[in-house]
Amino acid sequence: MQMALRRTSPDVWINQIFSAKAARRGAVVRRSVAWVEREIGHDRFIAEIRSRGYHLVRTADQFIVICHAGPIDILF
């Protein structure tokens, strides 16, 4: 199976993700792992999250970005 090629610059996707209302409010942004690999690339995605001081969780086939730099507790 051939993966679809990216049609937009990774910078455009990064700006769209982190300028979303949820990201600006300090909430969460969710993206599929396949989407990240196709549109941005795993390493670039992680670098962008780290540069902002955000937190990243992976669950099954989804990345969840917690858009604030404060401490988090995983309760169960």
N, C-alpha and C positions, 0 to 999 in steps of 0.2 A: 504494500500500500504506500503510495507516494503522499508525502505531507504537503499541504498547501503552502505556497511561498508567500512571504510577507510582502504586502503591497505598500506599506507605510513605514516611514522611519521609526525606529524604536523610540526616539525622542518624542514623537507625536503621541505614542501610546503612553509613555511615562507621564507626560503632561496631562493627558486625559484622565489617567488613573488617579493621580494625586491632586488634581484640581477639582475632582468630584466633590459634591456637597458633603458626602459622608466623610471623606478624608479631611476636609477642612474643619469639620465639627469634632474631630477626634474619635470618630466611630470606627467601623471596620469596612474593609474593601475585600471582596472575594473574587478570585479568578481561578479558572481551571489550570491545572499544571500544564496540560497540552497547549492551552492558549498562551501561557507565559513562554513556553519553549518556542512556539511558532512566531509570536509577535515581538518578543523582547529578548528572550534567551535567559536561562536560569541565572547565570552569573551576573548579568546586568540588573535583573530584577532584585536580586539579593543586595547588590551594591547600592542600589537606589534606596532600598528600605533601610539599610544600615546607615547611610549618609543622613537620613532624616531622624534616626534614633528610634524608629518604629520597631514593632515586634512582628515576627512572622511565624505562623503555625501552618503545618501541613497536615491535612486529614484526608485520607483516601486519595482522591484525584483533585483536591482543591487546596489552594493556598488561601489563607486568611491573614490579612494584614491588619494589625491593631494600630490605628493611626494616632498614637500618642507615645511619648517617651517615658511616661511614668511607669512605676512598677505594676506588674500584673500577678495575679494568683490564679492558678488552675486548681479549681476546687475538687473536681473528680473527673 
